Amino acid sequence: MNPEGYHFSHPHHPFYQIRDYQYVPYWSTCGLCNQLLTRGDKFYDCSWCSYLMHKECGELPEHMNNHTLHDQHPLTLRKIHNNNISSSCCFYCDKPFGDEYAYSCQECDFYMHIKCASTPLPTLTSHDGDIVRFSCHQHPMAIVHQHDDKGNNCFACQLPWSTPSYSCTTLTCKNFIHKSCAELPQTINHPFHSHQPLKLQITKLQTCDVCCKKDCKLSFICCESGCNFKLCTKCTNLHTTVKCRSHDHLLALVENACCDHNIQCDACLRSYKGLQGPSNRANSEVQRTQSLLFRCMECTYNLHFICGPLPFMIKDDYHIHKLTLVDSLNEEEFDEYYCDSCEEERNPQFRVYTCTDCKYPTHVHCMMTEIMKAIKGETNTNNDVELVALGESRWDWTIYEKTEHHQHQTLQDIINTLTLEEKQKLIQPFDFTYSKIIYNYYRNLNSQFDELGSLENFNKFKDFLQDGYDKFCREVYCYTSEEGLKVEDEKYLRQEVVEVVEGKYMVPNTLAPILITFIRKYGDLDGQSRLTSGMRSVISTLLCIVIDKMCRTKLEDITIDHLKQWDFYLHGIQEISGFNVDPIRTILYDKFLRAYLGYKVIRWEEEVPKKLDPEIATLKAKLERCEKMREELPTILSNKSSFKLECLRETAKWKNKTPGDAMF
């Protein structure tokens, strides 16, 4: 409103302010926000026509610079309908617009309701004892320490009522703000994010990049240009980071995670949903820890808590010896497995703490108190607790820790030095022509066994049991990939390489223990010294990646695609380098392929009865109905009702005659 009483939305007539007006014309609406005016509202009234405006709407600025939700360009208060953008939704609340004014950016597709654009951070403006005022609420608010079930959510974080909270002092208003939200700092530095500081903002519904909570309105946002990192207010209390040997970044310990159960763990290569098998013991063990995750804040790397870096050794108050973490514990003489701590069943395929001196296994979740103390450093003042993630215990890390980084050179740097001939060799490590013909033949032949559980293929099961292994062997052996051999995972490309076996091989630092362990067990790989150092490094890296994937995949999760891809890489590595990978390929065919086919048989034996039993029940019910009708048939035929007799007489009378005989 300018000094002359004119408003940019109604430039032809001046306004005057009504402060104590007790009557509002029926269904009168504000010319800016299009909301109804109610009795007691303060509003501007045009001196010449019926144009009305809320006092707070009329005093809004026409232009708004550096808004917290859009600080790239200034925002202008414009009429939505007149600008033909009524189909757009508000950036803050995602609700559509009506015939109203809204703040919009003339350079971007960005629009906000007046009230949404005017929502400030919960800044304390005055304090008088227990009564306070916030810039984001028009009424005084008082601290409440006892339980009072408010109907609304906190207008800052949008979470339900909890005490202590600041609650509106008026009887008709149910707005409140948590004391913790009201006292948040405007900026923070947090160990989960490298760009500092993080700035407190009220935004549209966002997803926290730490816990994955999806409905955050009050968040700490990264101030760095081009970075979209968001941290919800609840996660500001999380500060625990750990070092994982098999990953090159620090991992954040996320408590009360809201992650989708389908998020895949980079250690077990399964999701929480995939871990939950049909048995109750599997479901129970997973559910006890699924609200915790280890997450990398710099890349897409996640570990289930049960698979993540946990203390290798721990002390249980109820056992005399220290307990050691093992990836699985399967005593072959037992059919049932129990935890000696809680005496409940356990899954032998899950990680467990056990005593090496006596048989005393215990769930990971039963040791949760001691685990959390060790991870958070409460019992580890010298930081000497060894943390081990799933699968790491099989590799020799002692030698790896003595290796030095190779002049900060990454694997991508090495790949960039390869010649065109070497890169082409990686794409086609051997002649694909004949292999493709043989592969297509056996793929078509084996496709009849893809759905062994179907009733239509029931008769083929006998053929599958007789010579299925040989047919699948040939399919796996002749498989080729048009993409050739390549490092697909970005995390290995960016890692610095380390020298292994006196500089003979250079591989990413987290893969070095795999190569060292393999060479110690099977001997040196090298068969052709003519390879350049760059090609040798890439080939040995590819080998380590294949070994790592094979070791992380449970036998029951192996698919025919896994086997084909792994063998193609091993075959290609052997053709290019002459590396002796026969021990691995032998294990792949003699053990992995047979195990895959064995699980295929088990699934067939489980699925076919499930499909046959309902079919049998349906046919039995139909047979019973037919037998009952057959039993009732003589009774029905012996019925001598007058209607039946009359019909039979007419039938006999008109036998061998036509309807014309009756009509004419």
C-alpha positions as CSV (number, residue, x, y, z in Angstrom):
1,M,0.0,0.0,0.0
2,N,1.6,3.3,-1.1
3,P,1.2,6.5,1.0
4,E,-1.7,7.7,-1.1
5,G,-3.7,4.6,-0.2
6,Y,-3.5,2.9,-3.6
7,H,-2.5,-0.8,-4.0
8,F,-0.8,-2.3,-7.0
9,S,-3.6,-4.9,-7.3
10,H,-6.3,-2.1,-7.4
11,P,-4.6,1.0,-8.8
12,H,-7.8,2.9,-9.8
13,H,-9.3,3.6,-6.3
14,P,-7.8,4.4,-2.9
15,F,-8.4,2.2,0.2
16,Y,-9.1,3.0,3.8
17,Q,-8.5,0.6,6.7
18,I,-11.3,-0.7,8.9
19,R,-10.0,-1.8,12.3
20,D,-13.0,-2.6,14.5
21,Y,-15.6,-3.4,11.9
22,Q,-18.0,-6.1,13.3
23,Y,-19.9,-6.9,10.1
24,V,-18.6,-8.5,6.9
25,P,-20.8,-8.7,3.8
26,Y,-21.9,-12.3,3.1
27,W,-19.3,-14.4,1.3
28,S,-16.9,-11.5,0.9
29,T,-13.4,-12.6,-0.1
30,C,-10.0,-11.1,-0.1
31,G,-9.0,-9.8,-3.5
32,L,-5.5,-11.1,-3.1
33,C,-5.6,-14.5,-1.4
34,N,-9.3,-15.3,-2.4
35,Q,-10.0,-16.5,1.2
36,L,-13.3,-15.6,3.0
37,L,-13.3,-12.5,5.3
38,T,-14.6,-13.2,8.8
39,R,-15.9,-11.0,11.5
40,G,-13.1,-9.4,13.5
41,D,-10.7,-9.5,10.6
42,K,-8.8,-6.4,9.9
43,F,-9.0,-5.5,6.2
44,Y,-8.8,-2.8,3.6
45,D,-12.0,-1.6,2.0
46,C,-12.1,0.3,-1.4
47,S,-13.7,3.7,-1.0
48,W,-15.5,3.3,-4.4
49,C,-16.3,-0.4,-5.0
50,S,-16.6,-3.6,-3.1
51,Y,-12.9,-4.7,-3.4
52,L,-11.6,-5.9,0.0
53,M,-8.3,-7.1,1.2
54,H,-7.0,-8.6,4.5
55,K,-4.8,-6.1,6.2
56,E,-1.9,-8.6,6.2
57,C,-2.4,-9.3,2.5
58,G,-2.5,-5.7,1.6
59,E,0.7,-5.0,3.4
60,L,2.7,-7.7,1.6
61,P,5.5,-6.5,-0.6
62,E,4.9,-6.6,-4.4
63,H,8.5,-7.9,-4.9
64,M,10.4,-10.3,-2.6
65,N,14.2,-10.8,-2.8
66,N,16.3,-13.7,-1.5
67,H,13.4,-15.8,-0.4
68,T,14.6,-18.9,1.5
69,L,12.8,-21.3,-1.0
70,H,14.0,-19.4,-4.1
71,D,16.9,-17.1,-3.6
72,Q,18.1,-17.3,-7.2
73,H,15.6,-14.7,-8.5
74,P,13.2,-12.1,-7.1
75,L,9.6,-13.1,-6.6
76,T,6.7,-11.0,-7.8
77,L,3.1,-10.9,-6.4
78,R,1.0,-11.6,-9.5
79,K,-2.6,-12.6,-10.4
80,I,-2.5,-16.3,-11.2
81,H,-5.7,-16.4,-13.3
82,N,-4.7,-13.5,-15.4
83,N,-1.3,-15.0,-16.2
84,N,-2.8,-18.3,-17.3
85,I,-0.9,-20.4,-14.8
86,S,-3.8,-21.6,-12.7
87,S,-2.9,-25.2,-13.5
88,S,0.4,-24.9,-11.5
89,C,0.7,-26.0,-7.9
90,C,2.3,-24.2,-5.0
91,F,6.0,-25.1,-4.6
92,Y,5.6,-25.2,-0.8
93,C,2.4,-27.1,-0.1
94,D,1.8,-28.7,-3.6
95,K,-1.8,-27.5,-3.6
96,P,-3.4,-25.9,-6.7
97,F,-4.2,-22.2,-7.1
98,G,-7.6,-20.6,-7.5
99,D,-8.5,-17.1,-8.8
100,E,-5.9,-15.4,-6.5
101,Y,-2.6,-13.6,-6.3
102,A,0.6,-15.6,-5.7
103,Y,4.3,-15.0,-5.6
104,S,6.0,-16.2,-8.7
105,C,9.4,-16.1,-10.5
106,Q,9.3,-14.6,-14.0
107,E,12.3,-16.6,-15.0
108,C,11.4,-20.0,-13.5
109,D,8.3,-22.1,-13.3
110,F,8.0,-21.3,-9.6
111,Y,4.8,-20.2,-7.7
112,M,3.8,-20.0,-4.1
113,H,0.6,-19.1,-2.2
114,I,0.7,-15.8,-0.3
115,K,0.6,-17.5,3.1
116,C,3.1,-20.2,2.1
117,A,5.6,-17.5,0.9
118,S,5.0,-15.6,4.2
119,T,5.9,-18.5,6.4
120,P,9.0,-17.5,8.3
121,L,11.4,-19.5,10.4
122,P,10.4,-19.9,14.0
123,T,12.3,-16.9,15.2
124,L,11.7,-15.7,18.8
125,T,10.7,-12.0,18.7
126,S,9.9,-11.4,22.4
127,H,10.0,-13.2,25.7
128,D,8.1,-12.4,28.9
129,G,8.5,-15.2,31.4
130,D,6.7,-18.3,30.1
131,I,4.9,-16.2,27.4
132,V,6.8,-15.9,24.1
133,R,6.1,-14.6,20.6
134,F,7.4,-16.1,17.3
135,S,7.6,-14.4,14.0
136,C,5.7,-17.3,12.4
137,H,2.6,-17.1,14.6
138,Q,0.4,-14.1,15.3
139,H,-0.6,-15.0,18.9
140,P,1.4,-15.3,22.1
141,M,2.5,-18.9,23.0
142,A,3.2,-20.5,26.3
143,I,5.5,-23.4,27.2
144,V,3.5,-26.6,28.1
145,H,5.3,-29.4,30.0
146,Q,2.4,-31.8,30.6
147,H,0.6,-33.9,28.0
148,D,-2.0,-32.1,26.0
149,D,-3.2,-34.0,22.9
150,K,-3.2,-31.3,20.2
151,G,-5.0,-32.1,17.0
152,N,-2.5,-30.3,14.7
153,N,1.1,-31.0,13.9
154,C,4.0,-28.8,14.9
155,F,3.9,-26.0,12.3
156,A,7.7,-26.1,11.9
157,C,8.5,-29.8,11.6
158,Q,5.0,-31.2,10.9
159,L,5.4,-33.9,13.5
160,P,2.7,-34.8,16.2
161,W,2.4,-33.2,19.6
162,S,5.0,-34.0,22.2
163,T,6.1,-32.1,25.3
164,P,7.7,-29.7,26.1
165,S,6.1,-27.5,23.4
166,Y,5.1,-23.9,22.9
167,S,1.3,-23.8,22.6
168,C,-0.9,-21.0,21.4
169,T,-2.6,-19.2,24.4
170,T,-5.9,-18.5,22.5
171,L,-8.8,-20.9,23.1
172,T,-9.7,-21.3,19.4
173,C,-6.2,-21.9,18.0
174,K,-4.5,-25.3,18.3
175,N,-1.2,-24.4,16.8
176,F,2.0,-25.3,18.6
177,I,5.7,-25.7,18.0
178,H,8.0,-28.1,19.7
179,K,10.5,-26.5,22.1
180,S,13.3,-28.3,20.3
181,C,12.2,-26.8,17.0
182,A,11.8,-23.3,18.4
183,E,15.4,-23.4,19.8
184,L,17.1,-24.7,16.7
185,P,20.1,-22.6,15.5
186,Q,20.0,-20.9,12.2
187,T,23.1,-22.6,10.9
188,I,25.0,-25.7,12.0
189,N,28.1,-27.7,11.0
190,H,27.5,-31.4,10.8
191,P,30.0,-34.4,10.4
192,F,27.7,-36.1,7.9
193,H,28.2,-33.5,5.2
194,S,31.5,-31.9,4.0
195,H,30.0,-28.6,2.8
196,Q,29.6,-26.3,5.7
197,P,27.6,-24.7,7.1
198,L,24.0,-26.1,6.8
199,K,21.2,-23.4,6.9
200,L,17.9,-23.9,8.7
201,Q,15.0,-23.5,6.2
202,I,11.2,-24.1,6.0
203,T,10.7,-25.8,2.7
204,K,8.2,-27.8,0.7
205,L,8.0,-31.5,1.8
206,Q,11.5,-32.8,1.4
207,T,13.2,-36.2,2.0
208,C,16.1,-36.2,4.5
209,D,19.2,-37.5,2.8
210,V,20.3,-39.3,6.0
211,C,17.2,-41.1,7.4
212,C,15.1,-40.8,4.2
213,K,12.1,-39.4,6.1
214,K,9.9,-38.0,3.3
215,D,7.7,-35.3,4.9
216,C,10.3,-32.9,6.3
217,K,9.3,-29.2,6.2
218,L,11.9,-27.9,8.6
219,S,15.4,-28.9,7.4
220,F,19.0,-27.9,7.4
221,I,19.9,-27.3,3.7
222,C,23.4,-27.1,2.2
223,C,24.4,-23.6,1.2
224,E,26.9,-24.8,-1.4
225,S,25.8,-24.0,-5.0
226,G,24.6,-27.1,-6.8
227,C,24.4,-29.2,-3.6
228,N,20.9,-30.4,-2.6
229,F,21.8,-32.1,0.7
230,K,19.0,-32.0,3.3
231,L,19.2,-32.9,6.9
232,C,16.0,-33.2,9.0
233,T,16.0,-31.7,12.5
234,K,15.9,-35.1,14.1
235,C,19.1,-36.2,12.4
236,T,21.1,-33.3,13.8
237,N,21.5,-35.3,16.9
238,L,23.3,-38.1,15.0
239,H,27.0,-37.7,14.8
240,T,28.5,-41.2,14.7
241,T,30.7,-42.1,11.7
242,V,32.7,-45.2,11.3
243,K,35.4,-46.5,8.9
244,C,34.5,-49.5,6.8
245,R,37.5,-51.3,5.3
246,S,35.6,-52.3,2.1
247,H,34.6,-48.7,1.3
248,D,36.7,-45.6,0.9
249,H,34.4,-43.1,2.6
250,L,33.3,-42.8,6.2
251,L,29.8,-44.3,6.9
252,A,27.2,-42.6,9.0
253,L,25.3,-44.6,11.5
254,V,21.6,-43.8,10.9
255,E,19.2,-44.5,13.7
256,N,15.4,-44.6,13.2
257,A,15.9,-44.8,9.5
258,C,12.8,-44.5,7.3
259,C,14.4,-46.1,4.3
260,D,12.4,-48.2,1.8
261,H,12.8,-51.9,2.7
262,N,13.8,-52.5,-0.9
263,I,17.0,-50.5,-0.5
264,Q,19.9,-52.9,-1.4
265,C,22.7,-53.6,1.0
266,D,26.2,-53.4,-0.6
267,A,27.5,-56.2,1.6
268,C,24.8,-59.0,1.3
269,L,23.5,-57.6,-2.0
270,R,19.9,-58.0,-0.7
271,S,17.3,-55.7,0.6
272,Y,15.7,-56.0,4.1
273,K,12.6,-57.3,2.3
274,G,14.8,-59.9,0.6
275,L,16.3,-61.0,3.9
276,Q,12.9,-61.7,5.5
277,G,12.4,-65.3,4.6
278,P,9.3,-67.5,5.4
279,S,10.5,-68.5,8.9
280,N,9.7,-66.4,11.9
281,R,13.2,-66.4,13.2
282,A,14.4,-64.7,10.0
283,N,11.7,-62.1,10.2
284,S,12.4,-61.5,13.9
285,E,16.1,-61.0,13.5
286,V,15.7,-58.6,10.6
287,Q,13.0,-56.5,12.3
288,R,15.1,-56.0,15.4
289,T,17.7,-54.0,13.5
290,Q,16.0,-52.7,10.3
291,S,15.6,-49.2,11.7
292,L,19.4,-48.8,11.7
293,L,21.6,-48.4,8.7
294,F,25.1,-47.5,7.8
295,R,25.0,-45.0,4.9
296,C,27.6,-43.2,2.9
297,M,26.8,-39.5,2.5
298,E,29.1,-39.0,-0.5
299,C,27.8,-41.8,-2.7
300,T,25.1,-44.4,-3.0
301,Y,26.5,-47.0,-0.6
302,N,24.3,-48.6,2.1
303,L,24.8,-51.4,4.6
304,H,22.2,-53.1,6.8
305,F,23.1,-52.7,10.4
306,I,23.5,-56.5,10.8
307,C,25.8,-56.5,7.7
308,G,27.7,-53.3,8.6
309,P,31.0,-52.6,10.4
310,L,30.4,-54.1,13.9
311,P,32.9,-54.8,16.7
312,F,34.9,-57.9,15.8
313,M,35.1,-58.9,19.5
314,I,32.7,-58.0,22.3
315,K,32.2,-58.8,26.0
316,D,28.9,-60.2,27.3
317,D,28.2,-59.7,31.0
318,Y,26.6,-63.2,31.1
319,H,29.5,-65.1,29.6
320,I,33.1,-65.5,30.9
321,H,34.9,-65.2,27.5
322,K,34.9,-62.6,24.8
323,L,32.6,-63.2,21.9
324,T,33.8,-63.1,18.3
325,L,31.7,-61.9,15.3
326,V,31.2,-64.5,12.5
327,D,29.3,-64.1,9.3
328,S,27.4,-67.3,9.8
329,L,27.3,-70.2,12.2
330,N,25.9,-73.5,11.0
331,E,26.5,-76.6,13.2
332,E,25.7,-79.5,10.8
333,E,24.7,-81.8,13.7
334,F,21.7,-79.6,14.6
335,D,18.4,-79.0,12.8
336,E,17.4,-76.1,15.0
337,Y,19.5,-73.2,16.1
338,Y,19.1,-71.1,19.2
339,C,20.6,-68.0,20.8
340,D,22.1,-68.8,24.2
341,S,21.4,-65.3,25.4
342,C,17.7,-64.9,24.8
343,E,17.0,-68.7,24.1
344,E,15.1,-67.9,21.0
345,E,15.6,-69.3,17.5
346,R,18.3,-67.8,15.3
347,N,19.0,-68.0,11.5
348,P,22.3,-69.8,10.9
349,Q,22.8,-67.7,7.8
350,F,22.9,-64.4,9.7
351,R,25.8,-62.9,11.5
352,V,26.2,-64.0,15.1
353,Y,28.5,-63.5,18.1
354,T,30.0,-66.7,19.4
355,C,32.6,-67.9,21.8
356,T,35.6,-69.6,20.2
357,D,36.4,-71.5,23.5
358,C,32.9,-73.0,23.9
359,K,29.6,-73.2,22.0
360,Y,27.8,-70.0,23.0
361,P,26.1,-68.2,20.0
362,T,24.1,-65.1,20.5
363,H,22.1,-62.8,18.2
364,V,23.6,-59.5,17.1
365,H,20.5,-57.6,18.5
366,C,21.0,-59.3,21.9
367,M,24.4,-57.5,22.1
368,M,23.0,-54.2,20.9
369,T,23.9,-52.2,24.1
370,E,27.5,-53.2,24.0
371,I,27.7,-52.8,20.2
372,M,26.4,-49.3,20.3
373,K,28.8,-48.4,23.2
374,A,31.7,-49.7,21.2
375,I,30.7,-48.0,17.9
376,K,30.0,-44.6,19.6
377,G,33.3,-44.8,21.5
378,E,31.7,-44.9,24.9
379,T,34.0,-47.9,25.8
380,N,36.6,-47.1,23.2
381,T,38.6,-44.1,24.4
382,N,41.7,-45.2,22.4
383,N,39.7,-46.0,19.3
384,D,41.2,-49.5,19.3
385,V,38.0,-51.5,18.6
386,E,38.2,-53.4,15.3
387,L,35.1,-53.0,13.2
388,V,34.3,-55.7,10.6
389,A,31.6,-55.6,7.9
390,L,30.0,-58.7,6.4
391,G,32.5,-60.6,4.1
392,E,35.6,-58.6,5.3
393,S,36.9,-61.4,7.6
394,R,37.8,-63.7,4.7
395,W,40.4,-61.2,3.3
396,D,43.9,-60.6,4.5
397,W,43.8,-57.0,5.7
398,T,47.1,-57.1,7.6
399,I,49.2,-56.9,4.5
400,Y,46.9,-54.4,2.9
401,E,47.3,-52.0,5.8
402,K,51.0,-51.9,5.1
403,T,50.6,-50.9,1.4
404,E,51.0,-47.4,0.2
405,H,48.9,-45.4,-2.2
406,H,50.4,-45.1,-5.6
407,Q,51.0,-41.4,-6.0
408,H,47.3,-40.5,-5.6
409,Q,46.6,-42.2,-8.9
410,T,43.0,-43.5,-9.4
411,L,41.8,-46.4,-11.5
412,Q,40.2,-44.0,-13.9
413,D,43.6,-42.4,-14.4
414,I,44.9,-45.8,-15.4
415,I,42.1,-46.6,-17.7
416,N,42.7,-43.3,-19.5
417,T,46.2,-44.4,-20.4
418,L,45.1,-47.6,-22.2
419,T,45.5,-47.6,-26.0
420,L,42.6,-48.0,-28.4
421,E,43.8,-51.5,-29.1
422,E,43.7,-52.4,-25.4
423,K,40.2,-50.8,-25.0
424,Q,38.9,-52.8,-28.0
425,K,40.3,-56.0,-26.5
426,L,38.3,-55.3,-23.3
427,I,35.2,-54.9,-25.4
428,Q,35.8,-58.2,-27.3
429,P,38.2,-60.4,-25.4
430,F,37.6,-63.4,-27.7
431,D,35.8,-64.3,-30.9
432,F,32.1,-64.0,-30.2
433,T,30.8,-65.5,-33.6
434,Y,30.9,-69.2,-32.8
435,S,30.0,-68.7,-29.1
436,K,26.9,-66.8,-30.0
437,I,25.6,-69.5,-32.3
438,I,26.2,-72.2,-29.6
439,Y,24.7,-70.0,-26.9
440,N,21.5,-69.3,-28.8
441,Y,21.0,-73.0,-29.4
442,Y,21.3,-74.0,-25.8
443,R,19.4,-70.9,-24.5
444,N,16.4,-71.9,-26.7
445,L,16.8,-75.5,-25.5
446,N,17.0,-74.6,-21.8
447,S,14.2,-72.1,-22.0
448,Q,11.7,-74.9,-21.7
449,F,13.0,-75.4,-18.1
450,D,12.8,-71.8,-17.1
451,E,9.3,-72.3,-15.6
452,L,9.7,-75.7,-14.1
453,G,7.0,-74.9,-11.6
454,S,4.3,-74.6,-14.2
455,L,2.0,-77.6,-14.7
456,E,2.3,-77.4,-18.5
457,N,6.0,-78.3,-18.1
458,F,5.4,-81.1,-15.7
459,N,6.6,-83.8,-18.1
460,K,9.8,-82.0,-18.9
461,F,11.1,-82.3,-15.3
462,K,12.3,-85.8,-16.0
463,D,14.4,-84.6,-18.9
464,F,15.7,-81.8,-16.7
465,L,16.9,-84.2,-14.0
466,Q,18.6,-86.5,-16.6
467,D,20.8,-84.1,-18.5
468,G,20.0,-80.6,-17.4
469,Y,23.5,-80.0,-16.0
470,D,25.3,-80.5,-19.3
471,K,22.9,-78.3,-21.2
472,F,23.2,-75.4,-18.7
473,C,27.0,-75.8,-18.6
474,R,27.1,-75.1,-22.3
475,E,24.8,-72.2,-22.1
476,V,27.0,-70.6,-19.3
477,Y,30.2,-71.3,-21.1
478,C,29.1,-69.8,-24.5
479,Y,27.5,-66.6,-23.1
480,T,28.9,-63.3,-24.4
481,S,28.2,-59.7,-23.5
482,E,28.1,-57.0,-26.2
483,E,29.4,-54.5,-23.6
484,G,32.5,-56.6,-23.0
485,L,34.6,-56.2,-19.9
486,K,34.3,-53.0,-18.0
487,V,34.4,-51.5,-14.5
488,E,30.7,-50.6,-13.9
489,D,30.9,-49.4,-10.3
490,E,31.9,-45.7,-10.0
491,K,33.3,-46.2,-6.5
492,Y,36.2,-48.2,-7.9
493,L,37.0,-45.8,-10.7
494,R,37.5,-42.9,-8.3
495,Q,39.5,-44.9,-5.7
496,E,43.3,-44.5,-5.5
497,V,45.2,-47.6,-6.5
498,V,47.7,-49.4,-4.3
499,E,50.6,-51.7,-5.3
500,V,50.4,-55.4,-4.7
501,V,53.1,-58.0,-5.0
502,E,56.0,-55.6,-5.2
503,G,54.3,-53.3,-7.6
504,K,53.3,-56.0,-10.0
505,Y,49.6,-55.2,-9.8
506,M,47.9,-51.9,-9.0
507,V,44.2,-52.2,-7.9
508,P,41.8,-49.9,-6.0
509,N,42.6,-49.8,-2.3
510,T,39.4,-51.6,-1.1
511,L,40.1,-54.5,-3.5
512,A,43.7,-55.0,-2.6
513,P,43.0,-57.5,0.2
514,I,41.0,-59.7,-2.2
515,L,43.9,-59.9,-4.6
516,I,46.4,-60.5,-1.9
517,T,44.3,-63.3,-0.3
518,F,43.7,-64.9,-3.7
519,I,47.4,-65.0,-4.6
520,R,48.4,-66.4,-1.2
521,K,45.9,-69.3,-1.7
522,Y,46.2,-70.0,-5.4
523,G,49.6,-68.6,-6.4
524,D,50.6,-65.7,-8.7
525,L,48.1,-65.0,-11.5
526,D,50.6,-63.8,-14.1
527,G,50.9,-65.9,-17.3
528,Q,51.8,-63.3,-19.9
529,S,54.4,-60.6,-19.0
530,R,53.7,-58.8,-22.3
531,L,50.7,-56.9,-20.8
532,T,51.3,-53.3,-20.1
533,S,51.1,-52.2,-16.4
534,G,47.9,-50.3,-17.2
535,M,46.2,-53.4,-18.8
536,R,47.5,-55.6,-16.0
537,S,45.9,-53.3,-13.4
538,V,42.6,-53.1,-15.1
539,I,42.4,-56.9,-15.6
540,S,43.4,-57.7,-12.0
541,T,40.8,-55.1,-10.8
542,L,38.1,-56.8,-12.9
543,L,39.1,-60.2,-11.4
544,C,38.8,-58.8,-7.9
545,I,35.4,-57.4,-8.6
546,V,34.1,-60.7,-9.9
547,I,35.5,-62.6,-6.9
548,D,34.0,-60.0,-4.5
549,K,30.5,-60.3,-6.1
550,M,30.8,-64.1,-6.0
551,C,31.7,-64.1,-2.3
552,R,28.9,-61.6,-1.4
553,T,26.1,-63.6,-3.1
554,K,24.4,-66.3,-1.1
555,L,24.0,-69.6,-3.0
556,E,20.2,-69.5,-2.7
557,D,20.3,-66.0,-4.4
558,I,22.4,-67.1,-7.4
559,T,20.6,-66.9,-10.8
560,I,21.6,-68.2,-14.2
561,D,22.4,-64.6,-15.2
562,H,24.9,-64.3,-12.3
563,L,26.7,-67.5,-13.5
564,K,26.8,-66.4,-17.1
565,Q,28.1,-62.9,-16.3
566,W,30.7,-64.2,-13.9
567,D,32.0,-66.8,-16.2
568,F,32.1,-64.4,-19.2
569,Y,34.4,-62.1,-17.2
570,L,36.6,-65.0,-16.0
571,H,36.8,-66.3,-19.5
572,G,37.6,-62.9,-21.0
573,I,40.2,-62.2,-18.3
574,Q,41.9,-65.5,-19.0
575,E,41.9,-64.9,-22.8
576,I,43.4,-61.4,-22.5
577,S,46.0,-62.0,-19.8
578,G,46.6,-65.7,-19.4
579,F,45.9,-65.3,-15.7
580,N,45.3,-68.7,-14.1
581,V,41.6,-68.4,-13.1
582,D,40.8,-72.1,-13.6
583,P,40.4,-72.7,-9.9
584,I,37.5,-70.2,-9.8
585,R,35.9,-71.4,-13.0
586,T,36.0,-75.0,-11.7
587,I,34.3,-73.9,-8.5
588,L,31.7,-72.0,-10.5
589,Y,30.8,-75.0,-12.6
590,D,31.2,-77.8,-10.0
591,K,29.6,-76.1,-7.1
592,F,27.8,-72.9,-8.0
593,L,26.0,-74.2,-11.1
594,R,25.1,-77.5,-9.4
595,A,23.8,-75.5,-6.4
596,Y,21.8,-73.3,-8.7
597,L,20.2,-76.3,-10.3
598,G,19.6,-77.9,-6.9
599,Y,17.7,-74.8,-5.7
600,K,15.8,-74.9,-9.0
601,V,14.7,-78.5,-8.1
602,I,13.8,-77.5,-4.6
603,R,11.7,-74.6,-5.9
604,W,10.0,-76.9,-8.4
605,E,9.2,-79.4,-5.6
606,E,7.7,-76.6,-3.5
607,E,5.8,-74.8,-6.3
608,V,4.2,-77.8,-8.1
609,P,2.3,-79.1,-5.1
610,K,1.1,-75.6,-4.3
611,K,-0.3,-75.4,-7.8
612,L,-1.6,-79.0,-7.9
613,D,-3.4,-79.0,-4.6
614,P,-5.9,-76.2,-5.4
615,E,-6.5,-77.8,-8.8
616,I,-7.1,-81.2,-7.2
617,A,-9.4,-79.6,-4.6
618,T,-11.4,-77.9,-7.4
619,L,-11.7,-81.1,-9.4
620,K,-12.7,-83.0,-6.3
621,A,-15.5,-80.5,-5.5
622,K,-16.7,-80.7,-9.1
623,L,-16.6,-84.5,-8.9
624,E,-18.7,-84.5,-5.7
625,R,-21.3,-82.3,-7.3
626,C,-21.5,-84.6,-10.3
627,E,-21.8,-87.7,-8.1
628,K,-24.6,-86.0,-6.1
629,M,-26.5,-85.1,-9.2
630,R,-26.1,-88.7,-10.5
631,E,-27.5,-90.0,-7.3
632,E,-30.5,-87.7,-7.5
633,L,-31.3,-88.5,-11.1
634,P,-33.4,-91.6,-10.6
635,T,-35.6,-89.8,-8.1
636,I,-36.1,-87.0,-10.5
637,L,-37.0,-89.4,-13.4
638,S,-39.5,-91.4,-11.3
639,N,-41.5,-88.2,-10.5
640,K,-45.1,-88.7,-11.9
641,S,-46.4,-85.2,-11.6
642,S,-49.4,-84.1,-13.7
643,F,-47.3,-81.7,-15.6
644,K,-44.8,-84.4,-16.5
645,L,-47.5,-86.8,-17.6
646,E,-49.3,-84.1,-19.7
647,C,-46.0,-83.3,-21.5
648,L,-45.3,-86.9,-22.2
649,R,-48.7,-87.4,-23.7
650,E,-48.2,-84.5,-26.0
651,T,-44.9,-85.9,-27.0
652,A,-46.4,-89.2,-28.0
653,K,-49.3,-87.6,-29.8
654,W,-47.2,-85.4,-32.1
655,K,-44.4,-87.9,-32.7
656,N,-43.0,-87.7,-36.3
657,K,-45.3,-84.7,-37.0
658,T,-44.4,-81.0,-37.7
659,P,-45.8,-77.8,-36.2
660,G,-47.7,-77.3,-39.5
661,D,-49.8,-80.4,-38.7
662,A,-51.1,-78.7,-35.6
663,M,-51.7,-75.3,-37.3
664,F,-53.4,-76.5,-40.5
